[in-house]
Amino acid sequence: MRKSVTHHKACNGAGVTLFTHPLEGVGKAESVVRAANVTRRKESDVAIVQTNEDGNVALAPILGWDWDDVFGYLGLCANGFEHTYSDMRDVIDTYREATGECVIASSDEEDAKASKPCQSRFGCWNCLQVKDDRSMDQMVQEPQHAYMKPLARFRTFLKNTFYDLSRRTWVGRTIDENGYIRFAVDGYSPPMLQELLKYALTIDIEERESAARLGIAPRYQIVSLEALFAICASWSSQGFSRPFEGLRIYSEIEKGASYPVPDVPEFPKVPIPPARYIKVGKGWNAGIDWQYTGLRDPMIEAIGFGGNGCIGHRQIFSKGEPRIIMDVNTGPEFSIDPEGAALFMMFEMERYVEEWHGSNARKALAMEGHHVAGVEYRTYVSYGFLSVAKGQEAKVDEILRTAVDH
């Protein structure tokens, strides 16, 4: 369980102390792991202590409380015996809705004797750390939480297909020093990723329409605009689909297509086959073509004044090899600029989708000398709304080159 506003952390800078109040608490009784972590950090319920090398400090006032202490205190607050900023009714109602009953809200002596009746845990709606999220399944039966039923269905689909190995990729990309790649169960396959995107975008648009009918803002969104373009960029860099497949799916759903989450039986747990290794050679960079793949765009490079293109190109060194890449925008981390992405979606998306998926779509293997893998990623880079993490240009270039030959 997470206790609210009971674990106070602060960043103690030079001459300045700024306290914040995260909505979480910590107690040694929660778990053996939690007890070990707070002991290692030397946290205290009576003194503010520094917890790490960054100078962060913490105060954990309920560190020594157990379940009975926590829920007993909530009951005192709810009945007016403790004067606090809140009567904690919302907390009690949340636990009642997640379990169907709550010892604090009950007057039945037998319920009061139950062991830890309010131990529901709350976290990310799509987390599979717990196989069956009984708290969520119970909550969505309450009228005020029924709008989250699509999220519960999505999670159930993820759970029921977890051991379906046909929905996974198998072939690795990294070539070891002996020229082998790994063949083993890995992340979701491209068809599965596309399937999940269809379900998520359908849920989003249905929530948007439902909220509009109620005259309120959407209560959740699974795939934001930035997330959509990040997904598309990732698919492109891995060579998972034809260019702009993600935007094609988005456009299709915006125009009325619907993909409800299916009700599929739970796939039985199966043993994971051991990894195998396949000889492929020394590397992906065989031949001359690799010089014009990756984060380099020869068309932009060729048509620009003086050969520099509209965004420019520059030289880097990747594993000792000189490489020409586009002069990409960089930042502290990979990011999508929401304003630039919105403009692209408004003025360019339909053109690119039609170009690659319309009645006169380009051939699947190449576009005027361009390899398909990386076309979409390089397009976003050239428009300037995709920023690569600073210092990771060579790594991105390598991933894009690998996708071409994979």
ZANU-651041 format. One record per residue (C-alpha): x, y, z. Coordinates in nm, 4 decimals. Last residue first. Layout:
<gupas>
GUPA X Y Z
GUPA X Y Z
...
</gupas>
This chain:
<gupas>
GUPA X Y Z
GUPA 1.8259 -0.7132 -4.0844
GUPA 2.0219 -0.5245 -4.3484
GUPA 1.8392 -0.1930 -4.3212
GUPA 1.7634 -0.2306 -3.9506
GUPA 2.1352 -0.2563 -3.8678
GUPA 2.2039 0.0737 -4.0436
GUPA 1.9303 0.2431 -3.8400
GUPA 2.0689 0.1010 -3.5156
GUPA 2.4216 0.2150 -3.6052
GUPA 2.3078 0.5705 -3.6839
GUPA 2.1186 0.5815 -3.3540
GUPA 2.4337 0.4716 -3.1700
GUPA 2.6488 0.7275 -3.3523
GUPA 2.4045 1.0088 -3.2682
GUPA 2.3874 0.9110 -2.9011
GUPA 2.6110 1.1893 -2.7644
GUPA 2.3171 1.4232 -2.7124
GUPA 1.9902 1.2326 -2.7073
GUPA 1.8300 1.2672 -3.0495
GUPA 1.5705 1.5371 -3.1078
GUPA 1.2646 1.4782 -3.3252
GUPA 1.0755 1.7979 -3.4175
GUPA 1.3312 1.9212 -3.6711
GUPA 1.1544 1.8416 -3.9966
GUPA 1.4679 1.6562 -4.1108
GUPA 1.4707 1.4464 -3.7942
GUPA 1.1072 1.3466 -3.8455
GUPA 1.1848 1.2429 -4.2025
GUPA 1.4956 1.0535 -4.0909
GUPA 1.2863 0.8404 -3.8554
GUPA 1.0259 0.7780 -4.1275
GUPA 1.2843 0.6655 -4.3828
GUPA 1.4759 0.4589 -4.1247
GUPA 1.4146 0.1191 -4.2801
GUPA 1.2721 0.1724 -4.6279
GUPA 1.6121 0.2068 -4.7951
GUPA 1.6393 0.5166 -5.0095
GUPA 1.7445 0.4793 -5.3746
GUPA 1.4362 0.6448 -5.5192
GUPA 1.2183 0.4870 -5.2515
GUPA 1.3109 0.1286 -5.1806
GUPA 1.1745 -0.2077 -5.0757
GUPA 0.8002 -0.1567 -5.0377
GUPA 0.7316 0.0093 -5.3683
GUPA 0.5699 0.3487 -5.3457
GUPA 0.1953 0.3791 -5.2948
GUPA -0.0338 0.4574 -5.5869
GUPA -0.3575 0.3461 -5.4199
GUPA -0.2440 0.4877 -5.0876
GUPA -0.0127 0.3366 -4.8239
GUPA 0.3292 0.4992 -4.8734
GUPA 0.2478 0.8250 -5.0505
GUPA -0.1009 0.8393 -4.9003
GUPA 0.0400 0.8215 -4.5484
GUPA 0.3039 1.0825 -4.6347
GUPA 0.0494 1.3254 -4.7772
GUPA -0.1963 1.2638 -4.4924
GUPA 0.0671 1.3473 -4.2322
GUPA 0.2030 1.6674 -4.3858
GUPA -0.0032 1.9726 -4.2859
GUPA -0.1835 1.9000 -3.9597
GUPA 0.0229 1.6045 -3.8411
GUPA 0.3461 1.7871 -3.9153
GUPA 0.2176 2.0953 -3.7350
GUPA 0.1215 1.8868 -3.4323
GUPA 0.4644 1.7195 -3.4290
GUPA 0.6392 2.0569 -3.4387
GUPA 0.4281 2.1829 -3.1486
GUPA 0.4735 1.8629 -2.9476
GUPA 0.8559 1.8552 -2.9816
GUPA 0.9444 1.4862 -2.9652
GUPA 1.2280 1.3835 -2.7350
GUPA 1.5304 1.1585 -2.6990
GUPA 1.7296 1.2833 -2.4016
GUPA 1.9357 1.5820 -2.2865
GUPA 1.8845 1.7361 -2.6299
GUPA 1.9989 1.7017 -2.9894
GUPA 1.8777 1.8354 -3.3230
GUPA 2.0306 1.6423 -3.6095
GUPA 2.3123 1.7512 -3.8385
GUPA 2.2448 1.4625 -4.0747
GUPA 2.5086 1.1913 -4.0710
GUPA 2.8404 1.1233 -4.2446
GUPA 3.0442 0.8445 -4.0839
GUPA 3.4141 0.7976 -4.0151
GUPA 3.4892 0.4525 -3.8642
GUPA 3.6589 0.4303 -3.5239
GUPA 3.3643 0.2590 -3.3607
GUPA 3.1397 0.5337 -3.4991
GUPA 3.3189 0.8584 -3.5811
GUPA 3.1150 1.1629 -3.6751
GUPA 3.0990 1.3819 -3.9844
GUPA 2.8388 1.6465 -4.0488
GUPA 2.5297 1.7072 -4.2579
GUPA 2.3110 2.0119 -4.3035
GUPA 1.9455 2.0771 -4.2314
GUPA 1.8319 2.1863 -4.5769
GUPA 2.1063 1.9995 -4.7608
GUPA 2.4809 2.0625 -4.7341
GUPA 2.5764 1.9721 -5.0916
GUPA 2.6806 2.3273 -5.1722
GUPA 2.3173 2.4299 -5.1656
GUPA 2.1031 2.1328 -5.0775
GUPA 1.9780 1.8786 -5.3298
GUPA 2.2407 1.6113 -5.2663
GUPA 2.2411 1.6017 -4.8851
GUPA 1.8645 1.5874 -4.8670
GUPA 1.8698 1.2965 -5.1127
GUPA 2.1701 1.1322 -4.9444
GUPA 1.9986 1.1157 -4.6038
GUPA 2.2446 0.9948 -4.3419
GUPA 2.1239 0.8684 -4.0057
GUPA 2.1607 0.5082 -4.1154
GUPA 2.1999 0.4315 -4.4845
GUPA 2.4208 0.5809 -4.7521
GUPA 2.7552 0.4355 -4.6436
GUPA 2.5827 0.1026 -4.5902
GUPA 2.5396 0.0665 -4.9663
GUPA 2.9116 0.0093 -5.0292
GUPA 2.9390 -0.3544 -4.9272
GUPA 2.9092 -0.5227 -4.5867
GUPA 2.8185 -0.3084 -4.2869
GUPA 2.6037 -0.5540 -4.0901
GUPA 2.8938 -0.7231 -3.9211
GUPA 3.1441 -1.0074 -3.8996
GUPA 2.9400 -1.2959 -4.0263
GUPA 2.5922 -1.4380 -3.9733
GUPA 2.6450 -1.7482 -3.7566
GUPA 2.3312 -1.8300 -3.5588
GUPA 2.3055 -1.8678 -3.1827
GUPA 2.0349 -2.0453 -2.9873
GUPA 1.8616 -1.9288 -2.6708
GUPA 1.6809 -2.1816 -2.4554
GUPA 1.3079 -2.2273 -2.5153
GUPA 1.0842 -2.0522 -2.2618
GUPA 0.8589 -2.3040 -2.0891
GUPA 0.4880 -2.2391 -2.1415
GUPA 0.2304 -2.0686 -1.9268
GUPA -0.1111 -2.1223 -2.0760
GUPA -0.2617 -1.8549 -2.3004
GUPA -0.5571 -1.6935 -2.1278
GUPA -0.8635 -1.6919 -2.3471
GUPA -0.9178 -1.3877 -2.5715
GUPA -1.1763 -1.1113 -2.5276
GUPA -1.0869 -0.8685 -2.8023
GUPA -0.9976 -0.5030 -2.7374
GUPA -1.2198 -0.2969 -2.9650
GUPA -1.0643 -0.1860 -3.2957
GUPA -1.2673 0.0924 -3.4551
GUPA -1.2334 0.2658 -3.7908
GUPA -1.4069 0.6037 -3.8077
GUPA -1.1778 0.8549 -3.9795
GUPA -0.9686 0.9089 -3.6656
GUPA -0.9145 0.5332 -3.6580
GUPA -0.7753 0.5235 -4.0123
GUPA -0.5564 0.8283 -3.9530
GUPA -0.4007 0.6704 -3.6423
GUPA -0.3370 0.3399 -3.8213
GUPA -0.1775 0.5238 -4.1155
GUPA 0.0275 0.7277 -3.8671
GUPA 0.1641 0.4058 -3.7193
GUPA 0.2412 0.2647 -4.0639
GUPA 0.4319 0.5804 -4.1587
GUPA 0.7184 0.3940 -4.3285
GUPA 0.6693 0.0194 -4.3801
GUPA 0.7066 -0.1788 -4.0623
GUPA 0.9460 -0.3083 -3.7976
GUPA 1.2683 -0.1709 -3.9481
GUPA 1.3996 -0.1060 -3.5974
GUPA 1.4541 0.2667 -3.6519
GUPA 1.1169 0.2957 -3.8222
GUPA 0.9261 0.1203 -3.5448
GUPA 1.0983 0.3461 -3.2900
GUPA 1.0136 0.6607 -3.4852
GUPA 0.6492 0.5540 -3.5080
GUPA 0.6340 0.4891 -3.1346
GUPA 0.7960 0.8267 -3.0602
GUPA 0.5473 0.9912 -3.2973
GUPA 0.2552 0.8366 -3.1113
GUPA 0.4073 0.9156 -2.7717
GUPA 0.4391 1.2842 -2.8593
GUPA 0.0742 1.2988 -2.9671
GUPA -0.0314 1.1172 -2.6495
GUPA -0.1143 0.7469 -2.6481
GUPA -0.3020 0.6145 -2.3443
GUPA -0.5183 0.9174 -2.2731
GUPA -0.7187 0.9586 -1.9542
GUPA -1.0143 1.1461 -1.8081
GUPA -1.0933 1.3315 -2.1284
GUPA -1.2060 1.6870 -2.0422
GUPA -1.5699 1.7353 -1.9478
GUPA -1.8965 1.8217 -2.1269
GUPA -2.0439 1.4772 -2.0668
GUPA -2.0855 1.4119 -2.4397
GUPA -1.7317 1.5406 -2.4940
GUPA -1.6002 1.2989 -2.2300
GUPA -1.7546 1.0049 -2.4143
GUPA -1.6072 1.1195 -2.7454
GUPA -1.2587 1.1553 -2.5972
GUPA -1.2931 0.8223 -2.4178
GUPA -1.3903 0.6548 -2.7467
GUPA -1.0953 0.8241 -2.9210
GUPA -0.8498 0.6992 -2.6596
GUPA -0.9849 0.3437 -2.6475
GUPA -0.9558 0.3181 -3.0261
GUPA -0.5998 0.4556 -3.0098
GUPA -0.5032 0.1924 -2.7520
GUPA -0.6621 -0.0970 -2.9408
GUPA -0.4983 -0.0027 -3.2708
GUPA -0.1618 0.0538 -3.1009
GUPA -0.1826 -0.2912 -2.9420
GUPA -0.2438 -0.4560 -3.2802
GUPA 0.0452 -0.2680 -3.4382
GUPA 0.2747 -0.3849 -3.1605
GUPA 0.1507 -0.7422 -3.2030
GUPA 0.2139 -0.7318 -3.5793
GUPA 0.5665 -0.5913 -3.5181
GUPA 0.6568 -0.8671 -3.2687
GUPA 0.6626 -0.8017 -2.8943
GUPA 0.9938 -0.8270 -2.7124
GUPA 1.2331 -1.1220 -2.7051
GUPA 1.2198 -1.5023 -2.7243
GUPA 1.5518 -1.6338 -2.8545
GUPA 1.7871 -1.6400 -3.1542
GUPA 2.1079 -1.4569 -3.0659
GUPA 2.3427 -1.3340 -3.3383
GUPA 2.6863 -1.4802 -3.4099
GUPA 2.9973 -1.3291 -3.5724
GUPA 3.2539 -1.4282 -3.3114
GUPA 3.2755 -1.0820 -3.1544
GUPA 2.8994 -1.0768 -3.1078
GUPA 2.6481 -0.9522 -3.3624
GUPA 2.3631 -0.7604 -3.2009
GUPA 2.0346 -0.7752 -3.3857
GUPA 1.8484 -1.0662 -3.2293
GUPA 1.5898 -1.2834 -3.4021
GUPA 1.2937 -1.4030 -3.1969
GUPA 1.0222 -1.1396 -3.1892
GUPA 0.7141 -1.2148 -2.9824
GUPA 0.3415 -1.2593 -3.0519
GUPA 0.3857 -1.6238 -3.1525
GUPA 0.5262 -1.6751 -2.8017
GUPA 0.1800 -1.6538 -2.6466
GUPA 0.2901 -1.6432 -2.2827
GUPA 0.1731 -1.2865 -2.2177
GUPA -0.1433 -1.3161 -2.4274
GUPA -0.3906 -1.3402 -2.1388
GUPA -0.2144 -1.0733 -1.9326
GUPA -0.1950 -0.8193 -2.2147
GUPA -0.5601 -0.8834 -2.3026
GUPA -0.6571 -0.8426 -1.9364
GUPA -0.4731 -0.5107 -1.9275
GUPA -0.6634 -0.3836 -2.2301
GUPA -0.9938 -0.4979 -2.0784
GUPA -0.9131 -0.3102 -1.7549
GUPA -0.8306 0.0026 -1.9551
GUPA -1.1605 -0.0291 -2.1428
GUPA -1.3412 -0.0572 -1.8061
GUPA -1.1986 0.2756 -1.6837
GUPA -1.5224 0.4688 -1.7510
GUPA -1.6921 0.2421 -1.4959
GUPA -1.5197 0.4265 -1.2123
GUPA -1.8124 0.6345 -1.0826
GUPA -2.0534 0.3462 -1.1464
GUPA -1.8484 0.0992 -0.9339
GUPA -1.7749 -0.2198 -1.1286
GUPA -1.4517 -0.0591 -1.2509
GUPA -1.3215 -0.0684 -0.8925
GUPA -1.3531 -0.4454 -0.8534
GUPA -1.1461 -0.5327 -1.1607
GUPA -0.8905 -0.2697 -1.0588
GUPA -0.8451 -0.4096 -0.7086
GUPA -0.8501 -0.7680 -0.8353
GUPA -0.5489 -0.7028 -1.0559
GUPA -0.4871 -1.0638 -1.1565
GUPA -0.1285 -1.1528 -1.2484
GUPA 0.0414 -0.8927 -1.0291
GUPA 0.3569 -0.7534 -1.1897
GUPA 0.1480 -0.7200 -1.5034
GUPA 0.1291 -0.3392 -1.4972
GUPA -0.1228 -0.1863 -1.7377
GUPA -0.3182 0.0259 -1.4860
GUPA -0.0014 0.1533 -1.3194
GUPA -0.0260 0.1368 -0.9406
GUPA -0.2676 0.0684 -0.6583
GUPA -0.2375 -0.1993 -0.3928
GUPA -0.5245 -0.3497 -0.1989
GUPA -0.4383 -0.4281 0.1634
GUPA -0.7661 -0.3112 0.3137
GUPA -0.8941 -0.6340 0.4689
GUPA -0.5650 -0.6942 0.6544
GUPA -0.6911 -0.9908 0.8574
GUPA -1.0634 -0.9765 0.9311
GUPA -1.1636 -0.9075 1.2906
GUPA -1.3401 -0.5840 1.2011
GUPA -1.5434 -0.7677 0.9428
GUPA -1.6712 -0.9967 1.2187
GUPA -1.7571 -0.6976 1.4351
GUPA -1.9732 -0.5477 1.1641
GUPA -1.9705 -0.1695 1.1745
GUPA -1.7888 -0.1332 0.8443
GUPA -1.6219 0.1726 0.6940
GUPA -1.2863 0.1030 0.8541
GUPA -1.3036 -0.2704 0.7765
GUPA -1.3499 -0.2016 0.4078
GUPA -1.5627 -0.3879 0.1581
GUPA -1.5828 -0.4430 -0.2179
GUPA -1.2058 -0.4597 -0.2366
GUPA -1.1100 -0.1750 -0.4708
GUPA -1.4207 0.0312 -0.4008
GUPA -1.3622 0.0030 -0.0251
GUPA -0.9981 0.0998 -0.0673
GUPA -1.0900 0.4090 -0.2672
GUPA -1.3697 0.4962 -0.0271
GUPA -1.1268 0.4919 0.2669
GUPA -0.8807 0.7195 0.0861
GUPA -1.1583 0.9583 -0.0167
GUPA -1.2943 0.9652 0.3393
GUPA -0.9549 1.0683 0.4754
GUPA -1.1150 1.3340 0.7001
GUPA -0.8677 1.5788 0.5533
GUPA -0.6306 1.8543 0.6748
GUPA -0.6216 1.6847 1.0128
GUPA -0.8039 1.6977 1.3473
GUPA -0.8088 1.3408 1.4814
GUPA -1.1143 1.1980 1.6565
GUPA -1.3434 1.3179 1.3798
GUPA -1.4733 0.9785 1.2715
GUPA -1.2851 0.9676 0.9417
GUPA -0.9637 1.0805 1.1084
GUPA -0.9846 0.8072 1.3719
GUPA -1.0545 0.5497 1.1004
GUPA -0.7532 0.6633 0.9010
GUPA -0.5426 0.6241 1.2166
GUPA -0.6650 0.2676 1.2632
GUPA -0.5849 0.2014 0.9002
GUPA -0.2230 0.3040 0.9441
GUPA -0.1651 0.1554 1.2894
GUPA -0.3325 -0.1746 1.1999
GUPA -0.1189 -0.2100 0.8898
GUPA 0.2099 -0.1495 1.0748
GUPA 0.3734 0.1797 1.1696
GUPA 0.7478 0.2132 1.2253
GUPA 0.8255 0.4321 0.9254
GUPA 0.5093 0.6374 0.9678
GUPA 0.6918 0.9741 0.9921
GUPA 0.9393 0.9094 0.7083
GUPA 1.1541 1.2227 0.6726
GUPA 1.3890 1.2488 0.3779
GUPA 1.6941 1.4284 0.2457
GUPA 1.8454 1.4467 -0.1005
GUPA 2.2082 1.5580 -0.1049
GUPA 2.2934 1.4036 -0.4403
GUPA 2.5058 1.1415 -0.2637
GUPA 2.2008 0.9744 -0.1132
GUPA 1.9579 0.9632 0.1802
GUPA 2.0398 1.2683 0.3906
GUPA 1.8390 1.2518 0.7122
GUPA 1.5488 1.4500 0.8577
GUPA 1.4754 1.3233 1.2073
GUPA 1.1984 1.1453 1.4006
GUPA 1.0652 0.8842 1.1572
GUPA 1.4094 0.8018 1.0235
GUPA 1.5702 0.6918 0.6989
GUPA 1.9134 0.5322 0.7139
GUPA 1.9184 0.4836 0.3356
GUPA 2.0182 0.1208 0.3866
GUPA 1.7515 0.0838 0.6514
GUPA 1.4931 0.2313 0.4156
GUPA 1.5920 -0.0188 0.1481
GUPA 1.6015 -0.3225 0.3781
GUPA 1.2550 -0.2485 0.5169
GUPA 1.1159 -0.2060 0.1652
GUPA 1.2649 -0.5419 0.0597
GUPA 1.1240 -0.7215 0.3639
GUPA 0.7826 -0.5779 0.2921
GUPA 0.5294 -0.3205 0.4083
GUPA 0.6262 -0.3422 0.7782
GUPA 0.9229 -0.1088 0.7341
GUPA 0.6929 0.1758 0.6371
GUPA 0.7080 0.4202 0.3500
GUPA 0.4743 0.6841 0.2212
GUPA 0.3734 0.8164 -0.1167
GUPA 0.2132 1.1211 -0.2693
GUPA 0.5340 1.3205 -0.3071
GUPA 0.5572 1.6288 -0.0814
GUPA 0.8315 1.8717 -0.1783
GUPA 1.0756 2.0637 0.0377
GUPA 1.3255 2.3078 -0.1105
GUPA 1.6321 2.3958 0.0972
GUPA 1.8558 2.6650 -0.0455
GUPA 2.2046 2.7831 0.0548
GUPA 2.3760 2.5308 -0.1697
GUPA 2.1136 2.2749 -0.2543
GUPA 1.9182 2.0472 -0.0188
GUPA 1.6706 1.8543 -0.2303
GUPA 1.3790 1.7410 -0.0192
GUPA 1.1760 1.4292 0.0449
GUPA 0.8726 1.3937 0.2689
GUPA 0.7184 1.0474 0.3011
GUPA 0.3775 1.0829 0.4599
GUPA 0.1759 1.2603 0.1944
GUPA -0.0272 0.9555 0.0979
GUPA 0.0330 0.6024 0.2227
GUPA 0.1100 0.3592 -0.0636
GUPA 0.0000 0.0000 0.0000
</gupas>
